[in-house]
Amino acid sequence: MRGVVSLYLPSWPVDRLRRRLGAAAPPPEVPLALVGSDGRRRVVLATNAAGRALGLRPGLPAAQAQALVPGLAVFAAAPAEDAAGLARLAAWAQRRYAPVVAPDLPDGLVLDVTGAAHLHGGEHALLLDLVGRLASVQVEARAAMAPTWGAAHALARWSAVSPLVVDAAELVAALGPLPLAALRLDAPTLAGLRQLGLDTIGDLEAQPRAPLALRFGPTPGRRLDQAFGRLPEPITPVVVPDLLRAERAFAEPISAPETLARAIGLLAEMLAQALEAQGLGARRLDLLFHRVDGRVEAVRVGTAQPVREPRRVARLLTDRLERVDPGLGVERMTLVAPGTEPLGWRPALTALGEAPEADVAALVDTLANRLGAQRLYRLAAVESDTPERSVRRVAPLAAPTAGRWEPGWPRPARLLAQPEPVDTMALLPDHPPVHFTWRGVRRRVARADGPERIYGEWVRSNAELWAVRDYFVMEDEAGQRFWLFRAGDGRDPATGSQRWFLHGLFA
């Protein structure tokens, strides 16, 4: 599914002003308005939440706004600087989130994250990270993701939920109740449609096209078709001049996979030369396919370590070629490195002539770009006696950690996410169970070892002050080994519930 994100910044001019003024900015509870020229009139162009709560709206005459709200803080608007700020924000978003990003003037961005969301943990995780990072620098933001630019734009501005992800099957139900203003129609067209009793997108979608086109022209129908994906709406990505890039134009449009793959190899060699000249390696790569119909298809891949080897870069990009729709043909391809790091020369052999250790970075990159980077990790030890807290996830190629598990105590190969209760029969508090029932299967214990007593970590919570667990390694008659514990010492109810749980499985 194509994924287009609309980022709506309802207070962008005000937020930018506050960041520029710093400590000199008025408190958030003080009504604030940015005033500029609209022809010969001076009108309110933007206001903060406190001003909106008191009835201030863009387009209101400045004199009327000051009469309506005594003590209104008035500043001069700077639309050109706001637009330049959006362009800089688009460049930042392109480096971090998606290869195709463009300003959506006057108050937002549009991002085509197709093929890039997996690098951020999925669509929801990407939107949460985007909105959260802006909130951390005091920029109010709302975001929505949909299959089309028009739908995402409408949902980001008019839906009650943010962030929001809507797929193609939910598009009609999501857009139908929204007001007509969500379609980006001009004021006279909106007024005329309301006179006909049409208030929502669903109302307009149900009308025959010919009478509407005769009275209002083709714009309402075109906006509907763009929102529902019946007409394309190309996104022209912002161009960041300081990014390393390689570009290749074709005399005739190409579309065959093998031809695209050859072009990728040539672009990888061109980019590798540019990276080597500056002593850099790529950590993130964007491949843009400029189609003859104006649409830009894009592929983004990430790497665990800086790379510039052409064959490795080409292989990573070619693996994702099946996600690209060339349409009627690709007339130009661009390979960009939005994320780079220093990469020095590496010898093929060690100082003593031995072969170097096997480099698994290429395998990690291939798996991460196929499965998602968040699904690839290794485990590292954490200083904790509680088993579920004694391990954490780290990046596959992260540096070795100082922590080590105690080698003298057996630990299962598989630790369950949550201990699962079992039914048991134990003869004495310090004896292992004679049998136990787990997931409906009764298992008779042939041999066991334990107990290993683990105390609660009282520094974390008062509930663990007297908590005790007694762990046993048990083997059933079929030879399978399990890791069970009793919550409590078998005598004092304050130490635990005295129930038995299965916590892990041995290989």
C-alpha positions as CSV (number, residue, x, y, z in Angstrom):
1,M,0.0,0.0,0.0
2,R,1.2,3.5,-0.8
3,G,1.7,5.6,2.3
4,V,1.4,9.4,2.2
5,V,1.8,11.3,5.4
6,S,0.4,14.8,5.9
7,L,2.0,16.8,8.7
8,Y,-0.2,19.6,9.8
9,L,1.3,22.5,11.9
10,P,-1.7,24.5,13.1
11,S,0.4,27.1,14.9
12,W,3.6,27.1,12.7
13,P,4.1,30.9,12.4
14,V,3.4,31.3,16.2
15,D,5.6,28.4,17.1
16,R,8.4,29.7,14.9
17,L,8.1,33.1,16.5
18,R,8.3,31.7,20.0
19,R,11.4,29.7,19.1
20,R,13.0,32.9,17.7
21,L,12.1,35.1,20.7
22,G,13.1,32.4,23.3
23,A,12.7,33.7,26.8
24,A,11.3,37.0,25.5
25,A,8.2,35.3,24.1
26,P,4.9,36.0,25.8
27,P,3.6,33.1,28.1
28,P,1.4,30.6,26.2
29,E,-1.7,31.7,28.1
30,V,-1.4,35.3,26.7
31,P,-3.4,35.7,23.4
32,L,-1.1,36.4,20.5
33,A,-1.7,37.4,16.9
34,L,0.5,37.8,13.9
35,V,-0.8,40.6,11.7
36,G,0.0,41.2,8.0
37,S,-1.4,42.8,4.9
38,D,-4.2,41.4,2.8
39,G,-4.4,43.8,0.0
40,R,-5.0,47.2,1.6
41,R,-6.2,45.7,4.9
42,R,-4.3,44.6,7.9
43,V,-5.6,41.3,9.1
44,V,-4.8,38.5,11.5
45,L,-2.8,35.9,9.7
46,A,-2.2,33.5,12.6
47,T,-2.9,33.2,16.3
48,N,-2.1,30.9,19.2
49,A,-4.5,28.6,21.1
50,A,-5.3,31.3,23.7
51,G,-6.3,33.6,20.9
52,R,-8.4,31.0,19.1
53,A,-10.3,30.3,22.4
54,L,-11.3,34.0,22.5
55,G,-12.6,34.0,19.0
56,L,-9.6,35.2,16.9
57,R,-9.4,33.7,13.5
58,P,-7.2,34.3,10.4
59,G,-8.7,36.9,8.2
60,L,-10.1,39.0,11.1
61,P,-9.2,42.7,10.7
62,A,-6.4,43.7,13.1
63,A,-8.3,46.6,14.6
64,Q,-11.3,44.4,15.3
65,A,-9.1,41.7,16.9
66,Q,-7.5,44.3,19.3
67,A,-10.9,45.6,20.2
68,L,-12.2,42.1,20.8
69,V,-9.3,41.0,23.0
70,P,-7.8,43.7,25.3
71,G,-4.2,43.1,26.0
72,L,-3.6,41.1,22.7
73,A,0.1,40.6,22.0
74,V,0.5,41.7,18.3
75,F,3.6,40.8,16.2
76,A,4.3,41.3,12.5
77,A,3.8,38.3,10.4
78,A,6.6,37.0,8.1
79,P,5.0,34.7,5.5
80,A,8.2,34.4,3.5
81,E,10.3,33.4,6.5
82,D,7.6,30.9,7.5
83,A,7.8,29.3,4.1
84,A,11.6,29.2,4.3
85,G,11.3,27.5,7.7
86,L,9.0,24.9,6.2
87,A,11.5,24.2,3.5
88,R,14.2,23.7,6.1
89,L,11.8,21.4,8.1
90,A,11.2,19.4,4.9
91,A,14.9,19.0,4.4
92,W,15.2,17.6,8.0
93,A,12.3,15.3,7.4
94,Q,13.8,14.0,4.2
95,R,17.1,13.2,5.9
96,R,15.3,11.3,8.7
97,Y,12.0,9.8,7.6
98,A,11.4,9.6,3.8
99,P,13.0,10.2,0.5
100,V,10.1,12.1,-0.9
101,V,9.2,15.2,1.2
102,A,7.7,18.5,0.1
103,P,6.4,21.6,1.9
104,D,2.5,21.8,1.9
105,L,2.1,25.5,2.2
106,P,1.2,27.3,4.3
107,D,1.1,25.1,7.3
108,G,2.4,21.6,6.7
109,L,4.5,19.0,5.0
110,V,3.7,16.0,2.8
111,L,5.8,12.8,3.0
112,D,5.7,9.8,0.8
113,V,6.9,7.1,3.2
114,T,6.2,4.1,0.9
115,G,9.0,1.6,1.5
116,A,10.5,3.7,4.3
117,A,8.2,3.1,7.3
118,H,9.8,-0.3,8.1
119,L,13.0,1.5,9.1
120,H,11.1,3.3,11.9
121,G,9.1,0.3,13.3
122,G,6.1,0.7,11.1
123,E,3.6,3.4,10.2
124,H,2.3,4.2,13.7
125,A,5.8,4.3,15.2
126,L,6.9,6.7,12.4
127,L,4.0,9.1,13.0
128,L,4.5,9.0,16.8
129,D,8.2,9.7,16.4
130,L,7.6,12.6,14.0
131,V,5.0,14.3,16.2
132,G,6.9,13.6,19.4
133,R,10.1,15.1,18.1
134,L,8.3,18.3,17.0
135,A,6.5,18.5,20.4
136,S,9.9,18.3,22.1
137,V,10.9,21.6,20.5
138,Q,7.5,23.2,21.2
139,V,6.0,22.8,17.7
140,E,2.4,21.7,17.7
141,A,1.8,19.0,15.1
142,R,-0.9,16.6,13.9
143,A,-0.3,13.8,11.4
144,A,-2.3,11.4,9.3
145,M,-1.3,8.7,6.9
146,A,-3.4,7.5,3.9
147,P,-2.9,6.1,0.4
148,T,-3.3,9.6,-1.2
149,W,-2.1,13.1,-0.5
150,G,-5.6,14.5,-0.6
151,A,-6.9,12.0,1.9
152,A,-4.0,12.4,4.3
153,H,-4.3,16.2,4.1
154,A,-8.0,16.1,5.0
155,L,-7.6,13.7,7.8
156,A,-4.6,15.5,9.4
157,R,-6.6,18.7,9.6
158,W,-10.2,17.6,10.2
159,S,-10.1,14.2,12.0
160,A,-10.5,14.1,15.7
161,V,-7.7,11.4,16.0
162,S,-4.0,12.2,15.7
163,P,-1.8,10.5,14.7
164,L,-4.0,8.4,12.4
165,V,-3.3,5.7,9.8
166,V,-6.0,4.8,7.3
167,D,-5.7,2.1,4.6
168,A,-7.4,1.9,1.3
169,A,-10.3,-0.2,2.6
170,E,-11.2,2.4,5.3
171,L,-10.8,5.5,3.0
172,V,-14.5,5.9,2.1
173,A,-15.7,5.6,5.7
174,A,-12.9,7.9,7.0
175,L,-13.4,10.7,4.4
176,G,-17.2,10.6,4.1
177,P,-18.1,12.6,7.3
178,L,-15.5,15.3,6.8
179,P,-16.6,18.8,5.8
180,L,-16.1,20.0,2.2
181,A,-13.3,22.4,3.4
182,A,-11.1,19.3,3.8
183,L,-11.0,19.0,0.0
184,R,-8.9,22.2,-0.4
185,L,-11.6,24.1,-2.4
186,D,-11.6,27.9,-2.6
187,A,-14.1,29.9,-0.6
188,P,-16.6,30.8,-3.5
189,T,-16.9,27.1,-4.4
190,L,-17.4,26.1,-0.8
191,A,-20.1,28.7,-0.4
192,G,-21.9,27.6,-3.6
193,L,-21.8,24.0,-2.6
194,R,-23.2,24.8,0.9
195,Q,-26.1,26.7,-0.8
196,L,-27.0,23.4,-2.5
197,G,-27.2,21.6,0.9
198,L,-23.9,19.8,0.5
199,D,-21.9,19.8,3.7
200,T,-19.6,16.7,3.7
201,I,-17.4,14.9,1.3
202,G,-19.8,12.0,1.4
203,D,-22.6,14.4,0.2
204,L,-20.5,15.6,-2.7
205,E,-19.3,12.1,-3.7
206,A,-23.0,11.0,-4.0
207,Q,-23.8,13.8,-6.5
208,P,-23.7,13.3,-10.3
209,R,-20.6,14.9,-11.8
210,A,-22.0,16.6,-14.9
211,P,-24.2,19.3,-13.1
212,L,-21.4,20.0,-10.6
213,A,-18.8,20.5,-13.4
214,L,-21.2,22.7,-15.3
215,R,-21.7,25.0,-12.4
216,F,-18.4,24.9,-10.5
217,G,-15.9,23.7,-13.0
218,P,-13.7,20.6,-12.8
219,T,-12.0,21.4,-9.5
220,P,-14.5,19.7,-7.1
221,G,-14.5,16.5,-9.1
222,R,-10.7,16.6,-9.5
223,R,-10.2,17.0,-5.7
224,L,-12.6,14.1,-5.0
225,D,-10.7,11.8,-7.5
226,Q,-7.4,12.8,-6.0
227,A,-8.5,12.1,-2.5
228,F,-9.9,8.7,-3.4
229,G,-7.0,7.7,-5.5
230,R,-8.8,7.8,-8.9
231,L,-6.4,10.6,-10.2
232,P,-2.7,10.9,-9.4
233,E,-1.3,13.8,-7.4
234,P,2.4,13.9,-7.9
235,I,4.7,15.1,-5.0
236,T,7.7,17.1,-6.1
237,P,10.4,16.4,-3.4
238,V,12.4,19.1,-1.9
239,V,16.0,19.1,-3.1
240,V,18.7,19.4,-0.4
241,P,21.7,20.8,-2.2
242,D,24.4,19.6,0.3
243,L,23.5,15.9,0.0
244,L,25.7,13.6,-2.0
245,R,23.8,12.3,-5.0
246,A,24.2,10.6,-8.3
247,E,21.8,11.1,-11.2
248,R,21.2,9.5,-14.5
249,A,18.7,10.5,-17.2
250,F,17.6,8.3,-20.1
251,A,17.0,9.1,-23.7
252,E,14.0,6.8,-23.7
253,P,11.9,5.8,-20.6
254,I,12.9,2.4,-19.1
255,S,10.7,0.0,-17.1
256,A,12.2,-3.5,-17.4
257,P,13.5,-4.8,-14.1
258,E,16.8,-5.9,-15.5
259,T,17.3,-2.4,-17.1
260,L,16.5,-0.7,-13.9
261,A,18.9,-3.0,-12.1
262,R,21.8,-2.1,-14.5
263,A,21.0,1.6,-13.9
264,I,21.2,1.0,-10.2
265,G,24.6,-0.5,-10.5
266,L,25.9,2.5,-12.5
267,L,24.4,5.0,-9.9
268,A,26.0,3.0,-7.1
269,E,29.4,3.3,-8.7
270,M,29.0,7.1,-9.3
271,L,27.9,7.6,-5.6
272,A,30.7,5.5,-4.3
273,Q,33.3,7.7,-6.0
274,A,31.7,10.8,-4.5
275,L,31.6,9.2,-1.0
276,E,35.3,8.1,-1.3
277,A,36.4,11.5,-2.3
278,Q,35.1,12.9,1.0
279,G,36.0,9.9,3.1
280,L,32.4,9.0,3.9
281,G,30.2,6.0,3.9
282,A,26.4,5.9,3.6
283,R,24.1,4.9,6.5
284,R,20.9,5.7,4.6
285,L,20.3,5.6,0.9
286,D,17.3,6.9,-1.2
287,L,16.7,5.8,-4.7
288,L,14.2,8.0,-6.6
289,F,12.5,6.9,-9.8
290,H,11.1,9.9,-11.8
291,R,8.3,8.6,-14.0
292,V,7.1,10.1,-17.2
293,D,3.7,10.9,-15.6
294,G,5.4,13.2,-13.0
295,R,5.1,10.7,-10.1
296,V,8.2,9.9,-8.1
297,E,8.6,6.3,-6.8
298,A,11.2,5.9,-4.0
299,V,13.1,3.2,-2.2
300,R,14.9,3.8,1.1
301,V,17.4,1.4,2.7
302,G,19.5,1.7,5.8
303,T,22.8,0.1,6.8
304,A,24.2,-1.0,10.1
305,Q,27.6,0.5,9.4
306,P,28.8,3.1,6.9
307,V,29.2,1.5,3.4
308,R,30.2,2.7,-0.1
309,E,31.0,-0.6,-1.9
310,P,29.1,-0.3,-5.1
311,R,28.1,-4.0,-5.4
312,R,26.8,-4.1,-1.8
313,V,24.8,-0.8,-2.3
314,A,23.4,-2.1,-5.6
315,R,22.3,-5.4,-4.0
316,L,20.5,-3.7,-1.2
317,L,18.6,-1.4,-3.6
318,T,17.9,-4.1,-6.1
319,D,16.3,-6.3,-3.4
320,R,13.6,-3.7,-3.0
321,L,13.0,-3.1,-6.7
322,E,9.9,-5.3,-6.7
323,R,8.2,-2.6,-4.6
324,V,8.6,0.0,-7.4
325,D,5.9,0.6,-9.9
326,P,7.6,2.1,-13.0
327,G,4.2,3.0,-14.6
328,L,4.7,4.0,-18.3
329,G,8.4,4.3,-17.8
330,V,11.2,6.0,-15.8
331,E,12.9,8.9,-17.4
332,R,15.4,9.8,-14.6
333,M,16.8,8.0,-11.6
334,T,18.5,9.7,-8.6
335,L,20.5,8.0,-5.8
336,V,20.9,10.2,-2.7
337,A,22.8,9.6,0.6
338,P,20.9,11.5,3.2
339,G,22.8,9.9,6.1
340,T,26.5,9.6,6.0
341,E,29.4,8.9,8.4
342,P,33.2,9.0,8.2
343,L,34.6,5.8,6.7
344,G,38.3,5.3,6.5
345,W,40.4,2.8,4.5
346,R,40.2,-0.8,5.8
347,P,43.0,-3.3,5.1
348,A,42.0,-6.7,3.6
349,L,44.5,-8.5,5.9
350,T,45.6,-8.0,9.5
351,A,49.1,-6.7,10.3
352,L,50.4,-10.3,10.7
353,G,48.8,-11.5,7.4
354,E,45.9,-13.5,8.9
355,A,42.5,-13.3,7.2
356,P,40.2,-10.8,9.0
357,E,37.2,-12.0,10.9
358,A,34.0,-12.6,9.0
359,D,32.0,-9.4,8.3
360,V,28.3,-10.0,8.9
361,A,27.3,-6.4,8.2
362,A,26.1,-7.2,4.7
363,L,23.9,-10.0,6.1
364,V,22.5,-7.7,8.8
365,D,21.7,-5.0,6.2
366,T,19.9,-7.5,3.9
367,L,17.8,-8.9,6.8
368,A,17.0,-5.5,8.3
369,N,15.8,-4.1,5.0
370,R,13.7,-7.2,4.3
371,L,12.2,-7.8,7.7
372,G,12.5,-4.4,9.3
373,A,15.3,-3.0,11.5
374,Q,13.2,-3.3,14.7
375,R,13.0,-7.1,14.2
376,L,16.7,-7.6,14.1
377,Y,18.7,-7.5,17.4
378,R,20.9,-9.4,19.7
379,L,20.7,-9.9,23.5
380,A,23.0,-8.3,26.1
381,A,23.2,-9.0,29.8
382,V,21.8,-6.6,32.4
383,E,22.8,-6.6,36.1
384,S,19.6,-8.0,37.6
385,D,18.8,-11.1,39.6
386,T,15.2,-11.2,38.2
387,P,15.4,-13.3,35.0
388,E,13.1,-11.1,32.9
389,R,15.1,-8.0,33.7
390,S,18.5,-9.5,33.2
391,V,18.5,-9.2,29.4
392,R,18.0,-6.3,26.9
393,R,18.0,-5.8,23.2
394,V,20.8,-4.1,21.4
395,A,21.7,-3.4,17.8
396,P,23.0,-6.4,15.9
397,L,26.5,-4.8,15.4
398,A,26.6,-2.9,18.7
399,A,29.9,-2.9,20.6
400,P,30.3,-5.7,23.2
401,T,28.7,-4.9,26.6
402,A,30.5,-5.2,29.9
403,G,27.8,-7.3,31.6
404,R,28.0,-11.1,31.7
405,W,25.6,-13.7,32.9
406,E,26.6,-15.9,35.9
407,P,28.0,-19.1,34.2
408,G,27.4,-21.3,37.3
409,W,23.6,-21.1,37.1
410,P,21.6,-22.8,34.4
411,R,19.4,-20.6,32.3
412,P,16.9,-21.7,29.6
413,A,17.4,-21.1,25.9
414,R,13.9,-19.6,25.6
415,L,12.5,-17.3,28.3
416,L,8.7,-16.8,28.0
417,A,7.5,-13.2,27.7
418,Q,5.3,-13.7,30.7
419,P,5.5,-16.6,33.2
420,E,2.6,-19.0,32.6
421,P,0.7,-20.6,35.5
422,V,0.8,-24.4,35.8
423,D,-1.0,-26.9,38.0
424,T,1.4,-28.9,40.2
425,M,1.6,-31.3,43.1
426,A,4.7,-30.9,45.4
427,L,5.3,-33.0,48.5
428,L,7.3,-30.5,50.6
429,P,8.1,-26.8,50.3
430,D,11.7,-27.5,49.3
431,H,10.9,-30.4,46.9
432,P,10.1,-30.1,43.2
433,P,6.7,-31.1,41.9
434,V,5.9,-34.7,41.1
435,H,4.0,-33.6,38.0
436,F,2.7,-30.4,36.4
437,T,0.1,-29.5,33.8
438,W,1.0,-26.8,31.3
439,R,-1.2,-25.8,28.4
440,G,-3.5,-28.7,28.9
441,V,-0.8,-31.4,28.9
442,R,0.1,-33.3,32.1
443,R,3.8,-34.0,32.4
444,R,5.4,-36.3,35.0
445,V,8.7,-35.2,36.4
446,A,11.5,-37.7,35.9
447,R,14.3,-35.7,37.5
448,A,14.8,-32.2,38.9
449,D,17.4,-29.8,40.3
450,G,16.8,-26.9,42.7
451,P,15.7,-24.8,44.3
452,E,17.6,-21.7,43.3
453,R,16.1,-18.9,45.4
454,I,15.8,-15.4,43.9
455,Y,14.7,-12.5,46.0
456,G,12.7,-9.5,44.8
457,E,14.5,-6.2,43.9
458,W,13.2,-4.1,46.7
459,V,14.9,-1.0,45.4
460,R,12.4,-1.0,42.5
461,S,9.1,-1.2,44.4
462,N,7.8,-1.9,47.9
463,A,5.8,-4.9,46.5
464,E,9.1,-6.8,46.0
465,L,10.4,-6.1,49.5
466,W,9.6,-9.7,50.8
467,A,9.1,-11.4,47.4
468,V,10.7,-14.7,46.8
469,R,11.0,-17.1,43.9
470,D,12.2,-20.7,44.1
471,Y,13.4,-22.0,40.7
472,F,13.7,-25.6,39.6
473,V,15.1,-27.2,36.5
474,M,12.8,-30.2,35.6
475,E,12.9,-32.9,33.1
476,D,9.8,-34.9,32.1
477,E,9.7,-38.6,31.1
478,A,10.0,-37.6,27.4
479,G,13.3,-35.8,28.0
480,Q,12.1,-32.2,27.7
481,R,13.5,-29.8,30.3
482,F,11.6,-26.9,31.8
483,W,12.3,-24.0,34.2
484,L,9.6,-23.6,36.8
485,F,9.3,-21.5,39.9
486,R,7.1,-21.1,42.9
487,A,6.1,-17.5,43.9
488,G,6.9,-17.6,47.6
489,D,8.9,-19.7,50.0
490,G,6.2,-22.3,50.5
491,R,5.3,-21.1,54.0
492,D,4.9,-17.3,54.4
493,P,2.0,-15.8,52.3
494,A,3.9,-12.4,52.5
495,T,6.6,-13.8,50.2
496,G,4.3,-14.7,47.3
497,S,1.1,-16.4,46.2
498,Q,2.7,-19.9,46.5
499,R,1.5,-20.7,43.0
500,W,3.7,-22.3,40.4
501,F,4.7,-20.9,37.0
502,L,6.6,-22.0,34.0
503,H,9.2,-19.4,33.0
504,G,11.4,-21.0,30.3
505,L,12.3,-23.9,28.1
506,F,15.7,-25.5,27.7
507,A,17.0,-26.6,24.4
